[in-house]
């Protein structure tokens, strides 16, 4: 197979684009696609610092690499989930990545924020583990961005992540999720920072290839709690469709964003207010993160010093 | 050839040369779900792999909960 651009030996075929690239031209293609997505969706501006949420995996480190190469002012945010060797190794990779590029890395620990790491949280909540973990990460991302003066957080969500989320929401006709899912979540409240997903048009295979070809040392091992997760089953189903009909995933996602989401948005107005305990945004009185923190405390785990201190500060002001 | 299926923690020995596409089909692996790696290079599905090659199939699917 030959590179579409230079005619040299191709290293990656992209069936949905009916093309193939050599290493150098694929890296250019990947960077161009990411930066073009940022431009078309008005995700970032050159003069605004961006906080990049990094997990140590291929997607977030590839994204951070592209942003650094393109000259954006960035800092990385690593959220330590406390998942045994998996977290230790993923944190070490983020630290090595940042050190190698002289980039700033902020580390926040779930155990300090919620009172226990994800393995303990999983035992005290009825939420699926990935749901409790996702809730904690979204809360900490927003909070860390506000604390450190960032107006925008970029995450490494890719095409496969977004298509799988969409499939899950569609199977349940979850109108609220269908209304919320977008590559750009605007800051609709003063306590909310903008969240953007510059890789939402890029497949997992493309981000893995980019990371490999750039020599990025990312964690290949899967999170031990993700085994058997429903979202992975949805990804497998979508990959079967993609194999039979290349382009299916991208078409499913982009047509949904263009045609379906506006209708769900119109039907689902969201009324955000501040949590009476911690001051972060919520649709109820007390936010889901404070409730999760309560569950951990009731179960006899050590109460979160950081989170408890913040709650008392909020109540005093 | 030796095929290392990363994350499954197993290796398989396969004899004879063939295209990557055929190798993946024999192992029941969809091309969209892996990088095919030989040494420090990536292979497209039409590349031919040989008897003495060591091939890594590195999965690209990750995740669980959305961040």
HADDOCK unambig.tbl for C-alpha pairs under 7 A between the chains (distance, minus, plus):
assign (segid A and resid 1 and name CA) (segid B and resid 46 and name CA) 6.63 0.50 0.50
assign (segid A and resid 10 and name CA) (segid B and resid 44 and name CA) 6.95 0.50 0.50
assign (segid A and resid 11 and name CA) (segid B and resid 42 and name CA) 5.21 0.50 0.50
assign (segid A and resid 11 and name CA) (segid B and resid 43 and name CA) 5.29 0.50 0.50
assign (segid A and resid 11 and name CA) (segid B and resid 44 and name CA) 5.48 0.50 0.50
assign (segid A and resid 12 and name CA) (segid B and resid 42 and name CA) 6.95 0.50 0.50
assign (segid A and resid 12 and name CA) (segid B and resid 43 and name CA) 6.70 0.50 0.50
assign (segid A and resid 12 and name CA) (segid B and resid 44 and name CA) 5.24 0.50 0.50
assign (segid A and resid 13 and name CA) (segid B and resid 44 and name CA) 5.95 0.50 0.50
assign (segid A and resid 130 and name CA) (segid B and resid 64 and name CA) 5.62 0.50 0.50
assign (segid A and resid 130 and name CA) (segid B and resid 65 and name CA) 4.28 0.50 0.50
assign (segid A and resid 131 and name CA) (segid B and resid 65 and name CA) 5.70 0.50 0.50
assign (segid A and resid 133 and name CA) (segid B and resid 65 and name CA) 6.95 0.50 0.50
assign (segid A and resid 134 and name CA) (segid B and resid 65 and name CA) 5.46 0.50 0.50
assign (segid A and resid 134 and name CA) (segid B and resid 66 and name CA) 5.70 0.50 0.50
assign (segid A and resid 134 and name CA) (segid B and resid 67 and name CA) 4.94 0.50 0.50
assign (segid A and resid 137 and name CA) (segid B and resid 67 and name CA) 5.93 0.50 0.50
assign (segid A and resid 138 and name CA) (segid B and resid 67 and name CA) 6.22 0.50 0.50
assign (segid A and resid 204 and name CA) (segid B and resid 60 and name CA) 5.89 0.50 0.50
assign (segid A and resid 204 and name CA) (segid B and resid 61 and name CA) 6.60 0.50 0.50
assign (segid A and resid 205 and name CA) (segid B and resid 32 and name CA) 6.57 0.50 0.50
assign (segid A and resid 205 and name CA) (segid B and resid 33 and name CA) 6.78 0.50 0.50
assign (segid A and resid 205 and name CA) (segid B and resid 34 and name CA) 6.82 0.50 0.50
assign (segid A and resid 205 and name CA) (segid B and resid 35 and name CA) 6.94 0.50 0.50
assign (segid A and resid 205 and name CA) (segid B and resid 60 and name CA) 5.61 0.50 0.50
assign (segid A and resid 208 and name CA) (segid B and resid 60 and name CA) 6.13 0.50 0.50
assign (segid A and resid 209 and name CA) (segid B and resid 35 and name CA) 6.99 0.50 0.50
assign (segid A and resid 221 and name CA) (segid B and resid 7 and name CA) 6.17 0.50 0.50
assign (segid A and resid 222 and name CA) (segid B and resid 62 and name CA) 6.41 0.50 0.50
assign (segid A and resid 226 and name CA) (segid B and resid 63 and name CA) 6.29 0.50 0.50
assign (segid A and resid 226 and name CA) (segid B and resid 64 and name CA) 4.63 0.50 0.50
assign (segid A and resid 229 and name CA) (segid B and resid 64 and name CA) 5.61 0.50 0.50
assign (segid A and resid 231 and name CA) (segid B and resid 64 and name CA) 5.79 0.50 0.50
assign (segid A and resid 232 and name CA) (segid B and resid 64 and name CA) 6.49 0.50 0.50
assign (segid A and resid 239 and name CA) (segid B and resid 32 and name CA) 6.61 0.50 0.50
